[in-house]
Amino acid sequence: MKYDVHPSSELARLFAAKPFQGQDPSKAKILIIGNDANYSPEISEHVFFRRILEYHSDGILFWQKHNKHHPFMLDEYPFDKRRGGVPYHLNFCKMGFPSEYAAYFSFAELLNIPTIGNTGDGKERFFELLDRHHLNWLEDLILGGKKKFVIVNQTLANSIKQIQKRLGVFDRLGRILDGKKSPAIILENDNVVLFNGYSFSHSVTNVYLDGLRNKILAFLGPHEQTY
């Protein structure tokens, strides 16, 4: 399948209004950065699409209502769970955060539009679709504002370094990520704890996920933990 913009204009409008998933990133305590929000092209023609629209309209309410952080995790999800963004969210789900944490988490991507296909097979198209304004907003969000725990990964770090060279943005973030090993906290100051880890899209061990969950809980502190 060719990598490109998702064909649903309705989904694109939701992304234009909210270029993130879950909590507003400026209010989030845990910010998870990804490359893109990837969906099956057939999803907008299926009755299940109403769940996708519900989620993007209010991700916090969706998690609290369905006890699932993303519609991909619902039993009624009708497509191949090996495709699109499903493996990513399955791995996130293994950390076991309940819906009481819904208001803490935000997912934000380098692309501010929904996509289809495989990013790895469509790198040039990925770079064509990038928006400088969105990327500058994302960098300011990560490195400024109130203190938050930000999760990036090695695949994302490589994308950021290429974006830095091609588009001349992400200068600050690119320098921070350059040459850093993972998994490790690579920056901690008054605005951010930046954790360089592994992509949820790939195979990750339960030991790694348990360790990441514990780091998140330690950051939140006992007064904001529900388990």
C-alpha positions in Angstrom: 0.0 0.0 0.0 1.4 3.4 -1.0 2.1 5.7 1.9 0.0 8.9 1.8 -2.6 11.1 3.4 -5.7 9.2 4.7 -8.5 9.7 2.2 -11.1 10.7 4.8 -11.8 14.5 4.7 -13.7 14.1 8.0 -10.7 12.6 9.8 -8.5 15.3 8.3 -10.8 18.1 9.6 -10.6 16.6 13.1 -6.8 16.5 12.9 -6.7 20.1 11.7 -8.7 21.1 14.8 -6.7 18.9 17.2 -3.3 17.8 15.9 -2.9 15.4 18.8 -4.7 12.5 20.5 -5.9 12.4 24.1 -5.1 15.3 26.4 -4.2 18.7 25.0 -0.3 18.5 24.9 0.1 21.8 26.7 -1.9 20.3 29.7 -0.5 16.8 29.6 1.8 15.3 32.2 3.0 12.5 29.9 3.6 13.4 26.2 4.4 10.6 23.8 5.8 11.7 20.4 5.4 9.6 17.3 5.9 9.9 13.5 2.3 9.9 12.4 -1.2 8.7 13.2 -1.7 5.7 10.8 -5.1 4.2 9.9 -6.4 1.6 7.5 -7.7 3.2 4.3 -10.9 1.2 4.5 -11.8 2.3 8.0 -13.7 5.4 6.9 -16.1 3.2 4.9 -16.9 1.0 7.9 -19.5 1.5 10.6 -16.6 1.3 13.1 -15.4 4.7 11.9 -17.8 6.3 14.3 -15.5 5.1 17.1 -12.5 6.8 15.4 -14.4 10.1 15.2 -15.6 9.8 18.8 -12.0 9.3 19.9 -10.5 12.2 18.0 -13.3 14.5 19.2 -12.5 13.8 22.9 -9.8 11.2 23.6 -10.0 11.6 27.4 -13.8 11.0 27.5 -13.4 8.0 25.1 -10.9 6.3 27.4 -13.1 6.9 30.4 -16.2 5.7 28.7 -14.8 2.6 27.0 -12.0 1.8 29.4 -9.7 1.6 26.4 -7.2 4.4 25.6 -7.7 4.0 21.8 -10.4 2.5 19.5 -7.9 0.0 18.1 -8.2 -1.7 21.5 -11.9 -2.3 21.3 -13.1 -5.8 20.8 -15.3 -4.6 17.9 -12.2 -3.3 15.9 -12.8 -5.0 12.5 -9.5 -4.9 10.8 -6.1 -6.7 10.9 -4.5 -6.0 14.2 -1.0 -6.4 12.7 -1.4 -3.3 10.4 -1.5 0.4 10.8 -1.0 1.8 14.3 -2.5 -1.2 16.1 0.8 -2.8 17.3 1.8 0.6 18.7 -1.2 0.9 20.8 -1.2 -2.7 21.8 2.3 -2.2 23.3 1.2 0.9 25.1 -1.8 -0.9 26.5 0.6 -3.5 28.1 1.8 -0.9 30.6 -1.7 -1.2 32.2 -2.6 2.4 32.8 -6.3 2.5 33.7 -8.8 5.2 32.6 -8.1 7.2 35.7 -4.9 8.3 34.0 -6.7 9.5 30.8 -6.2 13.2 31.5 -2.4 12.7 31.9 -1.6 11.3 28.5 -1.2 13.0 25.1 0.0 11.5 21.9 1.4 14.0 19.4 3.0 13.2 16.0 5.5 14.9 13.6 2.8 14.9 11.0 -0.4 16.8 11.8 -2.4 14.8 9.3 -3.6 11.2 9.4 -1.9 8.7 7.1 -2.2 5.3 5.4 0.5 2.8 4.5 4.0 2.3 6.0 6.1 5.2 6.9 9.3 3.2 6.3 8.2 2.6 2.7 7.2 6.2 2.0 10.0 8.3 3.6 10.1 10.9 0.8 6.3 11.4 0.9 6.6 11.7 4.7 9.0 14.6 4.4 6.8 16.2 1.7 3.9 16.2 4.1 5.7 17.8 7.0 4.5 21.3 8.2 7.1 23.7 9.6 4.6 25.5 11.8 3.5 22.3 13.4 7.1 21.1 13.9 8.1 24.4 15.6 5.0 24.2 17.8 5.9 20.6 18.7 9.5 21.5 19.6 8.4 24.4 21.8 5.8 22.1 23.4 8.5 19.5 24.3 11.1 21.8 25.6 8.9 24.6 27.2 5.8 25.0 29.2 5.1 23.2 32.4 7.2 20.1 33.4 6.2 16.9 31.7 7.6 13.5 31.0 8.2 13.2 27.2 8.8 9.9 25.4 10.7 9.8 22.1 12.3 6.8 20.4 15.3 6.0 18.2 13.2 5.8 15.0 11.8 9.2 15.8 15.2 10.6 16.7 16.5 9.6 13.2 13.5 11.3 11.7 14.1 14.4 13.7 17.8 14.5 12.6 16.8 14.2 9.0 14.2 16.9 9.4 16.8 19.2 11.0 19.0 18.8 7.9 16.3 19.0 5.3 14.0 21.7 6.7 16.2 23.6 9.1 13.8 23.0 12.1 14.3 21.0 15.3 17.7 22.6 15.9 17.4 22.4 19.7 15.8 18.9 19.8 18.2 17.6 17.2 21.2 18.6 19.2 19.8 17.0 22.4 19.0 13.7 20.7 22.3 13.5 18.7 24.3 10.5 19.6 22.2 9.6 22.6 21.8 5.9 23.5 18.5 4.3 24.6 16.7 3.6 26.7 17.7 6.4 29.0 16.6 9.8 30.3 18.6 12.2 28.2 17.4 15.5 29.6 15.9 16.7 32.8 15.2 20.4 33.7 12.4 22.6 35.0 10.3 22.0 31.8 10.9 18.4 30.8 12.1 14.9 31.6 13.0 13.6 28.1 13.1 9.8 27.8 14.7 8.3 24.7 13.3 4.8 24.4 12.1 2.2 21.9 9.2 2.6 19.5 5.9 1.0 20.6 5.5 0.1 16.9 8.2 -2.5 17.2 8.7 -5.6 19.4 9.4 -4.5 22.9 9.8 -6.7 26.0 7.6 -6.7 29.0 10.6 -5.9 31.1 11.1 -2.7 29.1 7.4 -1.8 29.3 7.4 -2.4 33.1 10.5 -0.2 33.5 8.9 2.6 31.5 5.7 2.4 33.5 7.7 2.6 36.7 9.5 5.7 35.4 6.2 7.4 34.5 4.7 6.5 37.9 7.8 7.9 39.7 7.5 11.1 37.7 3.9 11.5 38.6 4.6 10.9 42.3 2.4 9.1 44.8 -0.2 11.8 45.1 -1.2 11.3 41.4 -1.0 7.5 41.2 -4.1 5.5 41.2 -2.4 2.1 41.6 
